[in-house]
């Protein structure tokens, strides 16, 4: 990019993820250069999956406490979401989501289809989400799920009728962006039965 120069990173925090202030010069269309600063939060990339059963007409979602949502609105702290997780640097997005499915919701899937890629909040976060779908059936259930104690997770596994999950988006019971994108993808592509 010819309109970007003098990029400088100043680390503000490295506690859980990396928060940087990035100072840079940016040339606007009028030709004028301006010194700008933006904060970026880097927690790595992530992956999420919508598990669906077209025969039963259900999907698997999770419910768990999310402090940032609670901080914004105390009544919305318990978030209904697609199974998701941070991508381990030693694994591909697909390998990561297959592991997350087993840990969080207790299903053993052998593969998943990547259908979307999106930045979570491109004005502030570096996180790119790799979004998957996979069909499941009851024979794939190998545990109760619920997350890992070592990661301080307490995840409730929900099997919800497809017709209800669409209404949950419409009435804002589901307000997580990645989950909404996956439900809409499944609806558009007739995966929900």
Residue pairs with C-beta under 8 A, 6 or more apart in sequence:
2 27
3 26
3 27
3 28
4 24
4 25
4 26
4 27
5 24
5 25
6 23
6 24
6 25
7 22
7 23
7 24
8 22
8 23
8 24
9 20
9 21
9 22
10 20
10 21
10 22
10 23
11 18
11 19
11 20
12 19
12 20
12 21
12 39
13 19
16 43
17 41
17 42
17 43
17 44
18 41
18 42
18 43
19 39
19 40
19 41
19 42
20 39
20 40
20 42
21 37
21 38
21 39
22 37
22 38
22 39
22 40
23 35
23 36
23 37
24 35
24 36
24 37
24 38
25 33
25 34
25 35
25 36
26 33
26 34
26 36
27 33
27 34
28 34
38 124
39 124
40 124
40 125
40 126
41 124
41 125
41 126
41 127
42 125
42 126
42 127
43 86
43 125
43 126
43 127
44 86
44 87
44 89
44 127
45 86
45 87
45 93
45 127
45 128
45 129
45 130
46 84
46 85
46 86
46 87
46 120
46 127
46 128
46 129
46 130
47 84
47 85
47 87
47 93
47 94
47 96
47 97
47 100
47 129
47 130
47 131
47 132
48 81
48 82
48 83
48 84
48 85
48 97
48 129
48 130
48 131
48 132
48 178
48 179
48 182
49 82
49 83
49 84
49 97
49 100
49 101
49 112
49 131
49 132
49 133
49 134
49 182
50 59
50 60
50 82
50 131
50 132
50 133
50 134
50 179
50 182
50 183
50 185
50 186
51 59
51 60
51 83
51 101
51 105
51 107
51 109
51 133
51 134
51 135
51 136
52 58
52 59
52 60
52 133
52 134
52 135
52 136
52 162
52 186
52 191
52 192
52 193
53 59
53 135
53 136
53 137
53 193
54 135
54 191
54 192
54 193
55 137
55 193
56 193
57 161
57 162
57 163
57 192
57 193
58 159
58 160
58 161
58 162
59 159
59 160
59 162
59 165
59 183
59 186
59 192
60 83
60 105
60 107
60 136
60 157
60 158
60 159
60 160
61 80
61 81
61 82
61 83
61 158
61 160
61 165
61 174
61 179
62 80
62 81
62 82
62 83
62 104
62 105
62 155
62 156
62 157
62 158
63 78
63 79
63 80
63 81
63 155
63 156
63 158
64 78
64 79
64 81
64 147
64 153
64 154
64 155
64 156
65 77
65 78
65 79
65 154
66 77
66 78
66 79
67 77
69 76
69 77
69 79
69 175
70 76
70 77
76 175
79 175
79 176
80 158
80 168
80 173
80 174
80 176
80 179
81 174
81 176
81 178
81 179
82 131
82 176
82 178
82 179
82 182
83 97
83 100
83 101
83 104
83 105
84 97
84 100
84 104
84 129
84 178
85 96
85 97
85 99
85 100
85 103
85 104
86 96
87 93
87 96
87 130
88 95
88 96
88 99
91 99
93 114
93 130
93 132
94 111
94 112
94 114
94 130
94 132
97 112
97 130
97 132
98 109
98 110
98 111
98 112
101 107
101 108
101 109
101 112
101 134
102 108
102 142
102 143
102 145
103 145
103 147
103 148
103 153
104 145
104 146
104 147
104 153
104 155
104 157
105 145
105 155
105 157
106 141
106 142
106 143
106 144
106 145
106 146
106 157
107 136
107 140
107 141
107 142
107 145
108 140
108 142
109 134
109 136
109 140
111 134
112 132
112 133
112 134
113 132
113 133
113 134
114 130
114 131
114 132
115 131
115 132
115 133
115 182
115 185
115 189
116 129
116 131
116 181
116 182
116 185
117 128
117 129
117 130
117 131
118 128
118 129
118 131
118 178
118 181
119 125
119 127
119 128
119 129
120 127
120 128
120 129
120 177
120 178
121 127
129 178
131 178
131 181
131 182
131 185
133 182
133 185
133 186
133 191
135 191
144 157
145 155
145 157
146 153
146 154
146 155
146 156
146 157
147 153
147 154
147 155
160 168
162 186
162 192
162 193
163 192
165 174
165 183
165 192
166 183
166 187
166 192
168 174
169 180
169 183
169 184
174 180
174 183
185 191
186 192
